[in-house]
Amino acid sequence: MNKYAPEIATLRMDIEHEVKRKIRTPYDFEFLSGAIWERLHENISPTTLKRLWGYIDGADTTRRTTLCLLAQFLGYADWEAYLASLATRTDIESAAFEGEGVHIDDLQPGDRVEVTWLPNRRCVFRYEGEARFTVVEAEHSKLQVGDTFETAAFLIGQPMYLDNLCHADQPPTADGMSYVAGSKHGLHTVVRLIDA
């Protein structure tokens, strides 16, 4: 399953809630790997966990065996049992977008959103509708003016996950790339810009 899927984002939040800490630093991934070993006597390497959390680059998909172990860590029989439980939970929608930020439901086409993240990155995006954005300003970022992407929300303290990223200086492709910004510390600020 794609590691940017909402079900996996919820899984990450549930695991952080279970261990009562945000998983953000190399030590946190070592800690979580050890906690999984203590509870299940199964090994998931810190590197695999870092990829799943977007801390380091790697495969965009996660193996079912890894997802099953993480679901078992939370007390479920397997990944499918965890997925089945999501259908009956009422906290998911609000938990998935917990925290300050901007969600696409709050935007109209033409609205602009400014985001910053460490060390000194700043971008302004224009909402085009249908979850699509265009980069209109970019400072110290791999994103460039004219790039387009899709996302559902920009949340302070959370990584910025962009899907179907198409660079302005490259021919469009059927499927753009996925991109994560602020994977270690999340977004620093998120501001909806109001025209004077």
LUMSE-489105 format. One record per residue: residue in three letters; x, y, z of N, C-alpha, C in turn. Coordinates in steps of 0.05 Angstrom, whole numbers, plus 5000, padded with zeros to 4 digits. Layout:
BEGIN
ALAXYZXYZXYZ ...
END
This chain:
BEGIN
MET501749765000500050005000501850255000 ASN500950464987502450714985502650835013 LYS505150915020505551015047504251285052 TYR503251415031501851675034498851635036 ALA497851395036494951335037493951425065 PRO491451515066490351605092490351385113 GLU489951135105489950915124492750885137 ILE494850935122497550915133498151165151 ALA497151395143497451635160496051585187 THR493651465186492251395211493751195227 LEU494950995214496550795228498850925242 ARG500251105229502551245241501551395266 MET499351535264498251685287497551495310 ASP496251275303495551075324497950965338 ILE500050915323502550815335503751025353 GLU503851275344504951485361503251515387 HIS500651485384498951495408499451265426 GLU499951025415500450785431503050815447 VAL505150925435507650945449507951215463 LYS505851375461505751635475508151825468 ARG508851835442510852015434510752055403 LYS511552285394511752335365514252195356 ILE514152075332516451935320517652125300 ARG519852255307521052455290524052445288 THR525452345308528352345308529452065304 PRO532052035297533151765295532751605320 TYR533051735343532651585369529851485371 ASP527851645362525051555363524551295347 PHE525851285323525551045307526950805320 GLU529250845332530550625348528650535370 PHE527550735384525750675407523350505397 LEU522050595375519750445365520450165356 SER522750135342523649875334523949695358 GLY525149795379525449645404522849575417 ALA520949765417518349715429516849495414 ILE517049495388515849285371517049015378 TRP519749005380521148755387520248655415 GLU520048835434519248755461516448635462 ARG514648755447511848665448511348415430 LEU512548405407511848195387514047995383 HIS516548055391518847895385519147865355 GLU518548085341518948105312520548355307 ASN522148355285523848575280522848745256 ILE522549005261522249195239524449395243 SER526149415223528549585226527849875229 PRO529550035243529050325244529050445216 THR530650335197530650445170527950405157 THR526750175160524050135148522050325160 LEU522150365187520350555200520850845190 LYS523350915186524051185176522751225148 ARG522851015131521651045105518651075107 LEU517450925124514450935128513651205138 TRP515151325155514551595166515451825148 GLY516751755126517751965108520152115117 TYR521551995138523952125149526252105129 ILE526351885114528351845093526951765068 ASP528251805046527151725020527251425018 GLY525451315003525351034998522950964982 ALA522250714982519950614966517350754976 ASP515650814957513150944963511050744973 THR511550484970509750284980510950135003 THR509250035021510049885044509049605042 ARG510849415049510049125047507849055066 ARG506148875058503948785075504948665101 THR507248515100508248405125508948615145 THR510048835136510649065154508149175166 LEU506049215149503549325158502149135178 CYS502348875173501148685191502548695219 LEU505148715219506548735245505848985260 LEU505549205246504849455259501949445269 ALA500149315254497449275263497349095288 GLN499048885288499148705311500248855335 PHE502149035331503249205353500949355366 LEU498949435350496649585361494449395372 GLY494849135370492948945381491048815362 TYR491448865336489748745315490948485305 ALA489348315294490348055284492248095260 ASP491548285242493148335219492348605207 TRP493548675184492948925171490048945162 GLU488948725152486148735144484248785167 ALA484848675191483248725214483449015223 TYR485749125220486149415226484449585207 LEU484549515181483049665161480049645167 ALA479149405174476249365180475449535204 SER477249575223476649735247476350025240 LEU477750115219477550395212474750475203 ALA473350295191470650355181468650425204 THR469250325228467350365250468350585269 ARG470650695264471650905282470551175275 THR470051335295468951605290471051825294 ASP473451745304475451955309477351995286 ILE477151845264479151845243479152105228 GLU476852205219476852445203478052675217 SER477352715243478452945257481352895265 ALA482052645271484852585279486652625255 ALA485752545232487452565208488252845202 PHE486553045210487253315204487453485230 GLU488353345251488653485277490853695275 GLY490553915288492554115288491854355271 GLU493254575275492754815259493754775231 GLY492354905213493154895185490854975167 VAL491154895142489154965121488354705107 HIS485754655105484754425090483354525065 ILE483354365044482254455018479354525020 ASP477854415040475054485043474754775050 ASP476854895061476755185069477555375047 LEU478255265023479355435002477455454978 GLN477755674964476455724938478555744917 PRO478055664892480055704871481055994870 GLY483656024869484956284869486156354896 ASP485156234918486256284945489156194945 ARG490756334963493556274965494256184993 VAL496155994995497055895021500055915022 GLU501056035044504056055048504855855069 VAL506955695063507955505082510955545085 THR511955485109514855495114515655235129 TRP518155155125519154925140522254955142 LEU523354805160526254825166527854715142 PRO530354815137531555025153530655305146 ASN530255365121529355635113527655635088 ARG525955435086524255405062521655565064 ARG520855675042518355825041517155795013 CYS514555735012513055724986510355844990 VAL509255944968506556034966505255874944 PHE502855764950501455594931498755724925 ARG497855714900495155804892493355564888 TYR491055564900489155344898487755364871 GLU487755144856486455144830483754994830 GLY483054874853480654704855481354414851 GLU479454244859479853954856482453854870 ALA483253964893485553894908488253964894 ARG488154124873490454184856491554464863 PHE494254484865495554734872497754794851 THR498355054848500655144832502455304850 VAL505055254847507155404862507355684849 VAL506855894865507156164855509556314866 GLU510656224889513156324900514656094913 ALA517256094910518855874922521555984930 GLU522355944956524956034966526355794978 HIS528755734969530455524980529155254980 SER527555194960525954944959526554804933 LYS526154544933526354394908523854444890 LEU521754544902519454624887520054884872 GLN518954914848519555144831516955274823 VAL517155544818514755684808513755554783 GLY511055504783509855374760509355074764 ASP510654954784510154674790507254644799 THR506054414794503354354803503354094819 PHE501454064837501253824854498453804865 GLU497953584879495453544893496053484922 THR494353584940494453524968491753594981 ALA491253495004488753545018488953745040 ALA491353785051491653965074494554035078 PHE494954265091497554355101497354395131 LEU498754235147498354235176501054305190 ILE500854485209503254555225504154315241 GLY506754265240507954045254507753775240 GLN506453765217506253525201507753555175 PRO508853335164510153355138508053435117 MET509053555095507253635073507553425051 TYR505453275047505453055027504153155002 LEU505653154980504653254954504553014935 ASP502352984921501952774901501852894873 ASN502452734853502252814825503753074820 LEU506153104832507753344828508853344799 CYS508253564785509253604758510953854757 HIS513553824750515254064748514654224723 ALA514654484726513954664704515954644681 ASP518454574687520454564665520754284652 GLN518854104659518953844647516253774634 PRO516353614613513753544600511953394620 PRO509353444619507553314637507453014632 THR507052854653506852564651504152484661 ALA503352244655500752144664500652144695 ASP502752054708502852044737505252204746 GLY504752424761506952574771508252434794 MET510252564806511752444828510352504855 SER511052364875510352424902512652574915 TYR512152754933514252914946513452964975 VAL515352964992514953025021516753245029 ALA515653455041517253675051516853685081 GLY518953765095518753775124518453505138 SER519753305127519353035137520352995166 LYS522353145173523453115200521953275222 HIS521153525215519953695235517153795228 GLY516253735204513653825195513754115186 LEU511454215178511254495170511554685194 HIS512954905191513355095213511055285215 THR510255405192507955585192506155515168 VAL503655565171501655535149499755775151 VAL499655935130498056175130496456195105 ARG493856235108492156295085492356595080 LEU493356665056493856945050491257085040 ILE490757325051488357475043489357715027 ASP488257745003488957974986487758234998 ALA489458444998488558695009486758844990 
END
